[in-house]
Amino acid sequence: MKLDSLYTADIHEEGSEIRIRDDAGKLTSLYIKVKGIDSITYRRELKLQKKKYFEAEQRGSEIDADEFVVDALVACTIGWRGTDEEYSETLCRELYSKAPYVKEQVDGFMAEKKNFTKPKSKK
């Protein structure tokens, strides 16, 4: 066995697509491509958030945890298809903030490592 067969950071960084459901659970034409939680991008964002949390705690300030989640999701979103609107971080942040059910779908999808792995060939 080669150790690199255990590596996941690169495939999580490449990203994977999730097809979005509307608020009634019906599939839409929107696909969002995101990086997984093993990606360098996600782990970097987590470090930044820990630092912000620590600094806020030192100042006695409160942290908006929901904003942290949106920040991480936007940082890990690569793009989308199935809409006439071109991807931008601003629109992405607006989507995740104003459609919490979309944010929840993307967040759950990113956490499922199987969404980013490819089947291993059997020998």
C-alpha positions as a printed NumPy array, in Angstrom:
array([[  0.   ,   0.   ,   0.   ],
       [  1.199,   3.489,  -0.844],
       [  0.597,   6.218,   1.727],
       [ -0.69 ,   8.572,  -0.945],
       [ -3.692,   6.278,  -1.386],
       [ -4.866,   7.689,   1.962],
       [ -4.536,  11.359,   0.985],
       [ -7.777,  13.331,   0.719],
       [ -6.746,  17.014,   0.749],
       [ -6.258,  17.304,  -3.013],
       [ -9.551,  15.712,  -4.008],
       [-11.425,  17.817,  -1.449],
       [ -9.693,  20.911,  -2.866],
       [-10.822,  19.987,  -6.41 ],
       [-14.408,  20.09 ,  -5.221],
       [-17.617,  18.305,  -5.996],
       [-21.09 ,  19.358,  -7.092],
       [-24.281,  19.294,  -5.104],
       [-27.661,  19.643,  -6.777],
       [-29.764,  22.027,  -4.739],
       [-33.328,  21.368,  -3.608],
       [-35.822,  24.184,  -3.111],
       [-37.466,  24.932,   0.221],
       [-40.106,  22.264,  -0.493],
       [-37.46 ,  19.609,  -1.178],
       [-37.875,  19.567,  -4.965],
       [-34.707,  19.312,  -7.064],
       [-33.791,  22.521,  -8.857],
       [-31.528,  23.105, -11.863],
       [-28.891,  24.713,  -9.609],
       [-25.634,  22.856,  -9.006],
       [-23.074,  24.342,  -6.627],
       [-19.454,  23.181,  -6.709],
       [-17.758,  23.243,  -3.311],
       [-14.565,  22.078,  -1.665],
       [-14.728,  19.528,   1.139],
       [-13.723,  19.785,   4.774],
       [-10.38 ,  18.081,   4.131],
       [ -9.422,  20.825,   1.66 ],
       [ -6.633,  23.262,   2.385],
       [ -9.09 ,  26.116,   1.836],
       [-11.524,  24.869,   4.473],
       [ -8.79 ,  24.19 ,   7.015],
       [ -7.291,  27.657,   6.408],
       [-10.721,  29.237,   6.951],
       [-11.147,  27.26 ,  10.165],
       [ -7.799,  28.571,  11.452],
       [ -8.827,  32.154,  10.673],
       [-12.11 ,  31.671,  12.477],
       [-10.42 ,  30.2  ,  15.539],
       [ -8.134,  33.234,  15.624],
       [-11.098,  35.633,  15.302],
       [-12.948,  33.757,  18.018],
       [ -9.942,  33.907,  20.344],
       [ -9.448,  37.637,  19.682],
       [-13.137,  38.37 ,  20.273],
       [-13.05 ,  36.424,  23.499],
       [-10.018,  38.414,  24.64 ],
       [-11.947,  41.645,  23.961],
       [-15.123,  40.282,  25.546],
       [-16.977,  40.575,  22.21 ],
       [-19.61 ,  38.225,  20.875],
       [-19.188,  36.168,  17.727],
       [-21.892,  35.554,  15.139],
       [-21.501,  31.803,  14.6  ],
       [-23.884,  31.854,  11.634],
       [-21.66 ,  34.415,   9.934],
       [-18.672,  32.107,  10.502],
       [-20.518,  29.28 ,   8.749],
       [-21.417,  31.504,   5.789],
       [-17.799,  32.755,   5.575],
       [-16.493,  29.181,   5.421],
       [-19.055,  28.105,   2.834],
       [-18.346,  31.105,   0.609],
       [-14.583,  30.491,   0.884],
       [-15.134,  26.878,  -0.191],
       [-17.583,  27.562,  -3.018],
       [-15.93 ,  27.244,  -6.414],
       [-18.881,  28.189,  -8.592],
       [-22.284,  27.137,  -9.855],
       [-24.265,  26.245, -12.923],
       [-27.957,  25.988, -13.749],
       [-28.734,  29.676, -13.256],
       [-28.465,  32.749, -15.477],
       [-26.614,  34.599, -12.73 ],
       [-22.847,  34.481, -12.912],
       [-21.109,  33.277,  -9.768],
       [-19.632,  35.904,  -7.464],
       [-18.726,  35.806,  -3.791],
       [-21.258,  38.574,  -3.147],
       [-24.122,  36.617,  -4.728],
       [-22.965,  33.436,  -3.036],
       [-22.969,  35.11 ,   0.395],
       [-26.424,  36.529,  -0.34 ],
       [-27.739,  33.096,  -1.364],
       [-26.432,  31.383,   1.77 ],
       [-27.686,  34.212,   3.997],
       [-31.143,  34.632,   2.48 ],
       [-31.839,  30.956,   1.721],
       [-30.78 ,  29.13 ,   4.898],
       [-32.032,  25.801,   3.519],
       [-29.463,  26.113,   0.706],
       [-26.723,  26.907,   3.235],
       [-27.714,  23.83 ,   5.255],
       [-27.602,  21.578,   2.179],
       [-24.152,  22.814,   1.161],
       [-22.814,  22.607,   4.717],
       [-24.053,  19.03 ,   5.118],
       [-22.719,  18.021,   1.695],
       [-19.244,  19.385,   2.453],
       [-19.074,  17.446,   5.714],
       [-19.766,  14.105,   3.989],
       [-16.319,  12.926,   2.936],
       [-17.805,  10.311,   0.606],
       [-19.031,  13.172,  -1.623],
       [-15.419,  13.924,  -2.509],
       [-13.827,  10.507,  -2.772],
       [-13.661,   8.342,  -5.797],
       [-14.213,   4.602,  -5.586],
       [-10.996,   2.68 ,  -5.109],
       [-10.204,   0.132,  -7.77 ],
       [-10.252,  -3.438,  -6.506],
       [ -7.24 ,  -5.582,  -7.299]])
